[in-house]
Amino acid sequence: MKNILVNSFIIHSRHFSETSMIYDILTDSNGLISIIAKGIKKKKDGYSMQPFKEIQLSFTKAKLPLLTKHEVLDSYTEISKKYMLAGLYFNELIYKFIPKNEPLPLLFQLYKDQLIFMTNSVSHNLYMYLLRFEYLFLKEIGYEINLAYQNNYAIDIKAKYYYRFGEGFKELDSNTDPRTIVSGKDLENLLSRNFEEIIDIKNFRFISKEIIKESLGNKNIKSYEMLD
């Protein structure tokens, strides 16, 4: 039986029997897929099947693929030690947003880059890490946070802006929800992806969380309660 070889990250797992597990994995070539690992709980190397490890897997080609071999390529231990809740939040977003079996190589790289960024950053600002992933993740799945103006519009770094849901950021010219108001300088940093330079992160995170909630409909993000 032909095996398929992929690089992957474990996004979600559940017990299948006393000895087996089903893993939902984000792969570099097949997107988000489910595989079954029979007898994994009894195997000596079964403990390595954990989140925040890049794992090379081989599995059979089937409706529910069977794991045949796995090898850890890299382990992002800083995430498990210091930012476990943030990492689980990223996994929850992927699990609830992304359809199965749809190739998304850019999402795989985004996720990996986020783990590397958090591991190597000297900032240690949890909310900056959260905003960075939310912003890039929303862009990847088609809900980009942007300006309500044409591409040639120049941001006034001394002005104030607010976010109009469904349109984008606009210059502040009327009463609006103060939680959606940001400075021009912070907005410029966001759109330039200078996340570490943003001062008022909380309002950007309010905006991104509202977009996520609206997009998911009735699906709740359990991680919110633990992170905020």
C-alpha positions as CSV (number, residue, x, y, z in Angstrom):
1,M,0.0,0.0,0.0
2,K,1.5,3.4,-1.0
3,N,2.5,5.8,1.7
4,I,2.3,9.6,1.6
5,L,5.1,11.6,3.3
6,V,4.5,15.1,4.7
7,N,5.8,17.6,7.2
8,S,3.2,18.5,9.7
9,F,2.1,20.0,13.0
10,I,-0.5,18.5,15.3
11,I,-3.4,20.8,15.7
12,H,-6.0,18.7,17.5
13,S,-6.1,15.1,18.9
14,R,-8.7,12.8,20.3
15,H,-8.8,9.3,21.8
16,F,-10.0,6.6,19.4
17,S,-9.7,3.6,21.6
18,E,-7.7,2.4,24.7
19,T,-4.5,2.3,22.5
20,S,-5.2,4.5,19.5
21,M,-5.5,8.3,18.7
22,I,-6.9,10.4,15.8
23,Y,-4.8,13.4,15.0
24,D,-5.8,16.5,13.0
25,I,-2.6,17.7,11.5
26,L,-1.7,20.8,9.5
27,T,0.6,19.6,6.6
28,D,2.8,21.3,4.2
29,S,1.1,19.9,1.1
30,N,-2.3,18.5,2.0
31,G,-3.7,21.2,4.3
32,L,-5.6,20.1,7.4
33,I,-6.2,16.3,7.5
34,S,-7.1,13.6,10.0
35,I,-5.1,10.5,10.5
36,I,-5.4,7.5,12.8
37,A,-2.5,6.2,14.8
38,K,-3.3,2.7,15.9
39,G,-1.6,1.5,19.1
40,I,0.3,4.8,19.5
41,K,-0.4,4.9,23.2
42,K,1.6,1.7,23.7
43,K,4.6,2.7,21.5
44,K,7.7,4.0,23.1
45,D,8.0,6.9,20.7
46,G,4.2,7.8,21.0
47,Y,5.0,10.6,23.4
48,S,6.6,12.6,20.5
49,M,3.2,13.0,18.9
50,Q,2.6,16.4,20.6
51,P,1.7,19.9,19.6
52,F,4.4,22.5,18.6
53,K,6.7,19.9,17.1
54,E,7.3,19.7,13.3
55,I,6.9,16.1,12.6
56,Q,7.5,14.2,9.3
57,L,4.8,11.6,8.9
58,S,4.1,8.8,6.5
59,F,0.6,7.4,6.2
60,T,-1.5,5.3,3.9
61,K,-3.7,6.7,1.2
62,A,-7.3,6.1,2.5
63,K,-10.5,7.9,3.6
64,L,-9.0,7.9,7.2
65,P,-5.3,7.5,6.6
66,L,-3.3,5.2,8.9
67,L,-0.1,6.6,10.4
68,T,2.8,4.3,9.5
69,K,5.9,6.2,10.6
70,H,6.8,9.5,12.3
71,E,9.9,11.5,13.0
72,V,10.3,14.8,14.9
73,L,12.2,17.3,12.8
74,D,12.1,20.3,15.2
75,S,10.6,21.0,18.6
76,Y,9.5,24.4,19.7
77,T,9.9,23.9,23.4
78,E,9.6,27.6,24.3
79,I,6.0,27.5,23.1
80,S,5.2,24.6,25.4
81,K,7.0,26.2,28.4
82,K,6.0,29.8,28.1
83,Y,3.2,30.3,25.6
84,M,1.1,27.1,25.8
85,L,-2.2,28.9,25.9
86,A,-1.3,31.1,22.9
87,G,-0.2,28.1,20.9
88,L,-3.5,26.3,21.8
89,Y,-5.4,29.4,20.7
90,F,-3.6,29.3,17.3
91,N,-4.5,25.7,16.9
92,E,-8.1,26.3,17.8
93,L,-8.4,29.0,15.1
94,I,-7.0,26.6,12.5
95,Y,-9.2,23.7,13.6
96,K,-12.4,25.8,13.5
97,F,-11.7,27.9,10.4
98,I,-9.9,25.6,8.0
99,P,-11.8,22.9,5.9
100,K,-10.2,19.5,5.7
101,N,-8.2,18.3,2.8
102,E,-7.6,21.7,1.2
103,P,-3.9,22.4,0.3
104,L,-2.8,25.5,2.1
105,P,1.1,25.6,2.0
106,L,1.1,29.3,3.0
107,L,-0.8,28.6,6.1
108,F,1.6,25.9,7.1
109,Q,4.5,28.3,6.6
110,L,2.7,31.1,8.5
111,Y,2.2,28.7,11.5
112,K,5.8,27.6,11.5
113,D,7.1,31.2,11.1
114,Q,4.9,32.2,14.1
115,L,6.5,29.5,16.3
116,I,9.9,30.5,15.2
117,F,9.1,34.2,15.8
118,M,7.9,33.6,19.3
119,T,10.9,31.4,20.1
120,N,13.5,33.9,18.9
121,S,11.8,37.2,19.8
122,V,13.3,39.3,22.6
123,S,10.0,41.1,23.2
124,H,8.0,38.5,25.3
125,N,4.9,40.5,24.7
126,L,2.1,37.9,24.6
127,Y,-0.5,40.3,23.2
128,M,1.8,41.3,20.4
129,Y,2.3,37.6,19.5
130,L,-1.5,37.1,19.5
131,L,-2.2,40.1,17.3
132,R,0.6,39.1,14.9
133,F,-0.9,35.7,14.3
134,E,-4.5,37.0,14.2
135,Y,-3.7,39.6,11.6
136,L,-1.7,37.3,9.3
137,F,-4.1,34.4,9.8
138,L,-7.1,36.6,8.8
139,K,-5.3,37.8,5.7
140,E,-4.5,34.2,4.7
141,I,-8.2,33.0,5.0
142,G,-9.6,36.1,3.2
143,Y,-10.6,38.4,6.1
144,E,-7.7,40.9,5.8
145,I,-7.8,43.9,8.0
146,N,-7.0,46.9,5.8
147,L,-7.9,50.5,4.9
148,A,-11.3,51.6,3.6
149,Y,-9.4,53.8,1.1
150,Q,-7.8,53.2,-2.3
151,N,-4.2,51.8,-2.4
152,N,-2.6,55.3,-3.0
153,Y,-4.0,56.7,0.3
154,A,-1.3,57.9,2.7
155,I,-1.8,57.3,6.4
156,D,-1.6,60.4,8.5
157,I,0.5,59.2,11.5
158,K,-0.8,62.2,13.6
159,A,-4.5,61.4,12.9
160,K,-6.9,59.0,14.6
161,Y,-8.6,56.2,12.8
162,Y,-11.5,53.8,13.5
163,Y,-12.4,50.4,12.1
164,R,-15.7,50.1,10.2
165,F,-16.5,46.4,10.0
166,G,-16.9,45.2,6.5
167,E,-15.0,48.2,5.0
168,G,-11.7,48.9,6.9
169,F,-10.0,51.7,8.7
170,K,-11.3,55.2,8.1
171,E,-10.2,58.6,9.5
172,L,-12.1,59.4,12.7
173,D,-14.8,61.9,11.9
174,S,-17.8,60.9,14.1
175,N,-18.7,59.3,17.4
176,T,-17.9,55.6,17.3
177,D,-17.0,52.7,19.6
178,P,-13.7,53.8,21.3
179,R,-12.5,50.2,21.2
180,T,-12.1,50.5,17.4
181,I,-10.0,53.7,17.5
182,V,-6.3,53.6,16.9
183,S,-3.5,56.1,16.2
184,G,-2.2,56.7,12.7
185,K,1.2,55.7,13.8
186,D,0.0,52.4,15.2
187,L,-2.1,51.7,12.1
188,E,0.9,52.3,9.9
189,N,2.9,49.8,11.9
190,L,0.1,47.3,11.7
191,L,-0.2,47.5,7.9
192,S,3.6,47.4,7.6
193,R,3.7,44.4,9.9
194,N,5.9,46.2,12.4
195,F,4.0,44.5,15.2
196,E,6.7,45.1,17.8
197,E,6.4,48.9,17.3
198,I,2.6,49.0,18.0
199,I,1.8,50.8,21.3
200,D,-2.0,50.3,21.7
201,I,-2.4,46.6,21.0
202,K,-5.7,46.1,22.8
203,N,-7.9,47.9,20.3
204,F,-6.4,46.1,17.3
205,R,-7.0,42.8,19.2
206,F,-10.6,43.9,19.9
207,I,-11.1,44.4,16.2
208,S,-9.5,41.1,15.1
209,K,-11.5,39.2,17.7
210,E,-14.8,40.7,16.6
211,I,-13.9,39.7,13.0
212,I,-13.2,36.2,14.1
213,K,-16.4,35.9,16.1
214,E,-18.5,37.2,13.3
215,S,-16.8,34.9,10.8
216,L,-17.3,31.8,12.9
217,G,-21.0,32.4,13.6
218,N,-22.1,30.1,16.4
219,K,-18.7,28.5,17.0
220,N,-17.1,29.7,20.2
221,I,-13.4,30.2,20.8
222,K,-12.7,28.6,24.2
223,S,-9.2,30.0,24.3
224,Y,-10.5,33.6,24.7
225,E,-11.5,33.0,28.3
226,M,-8.1,31.7,29.2
227,L,-6.1,34.4,27.4
228,D,-7.9,37.6,28.3
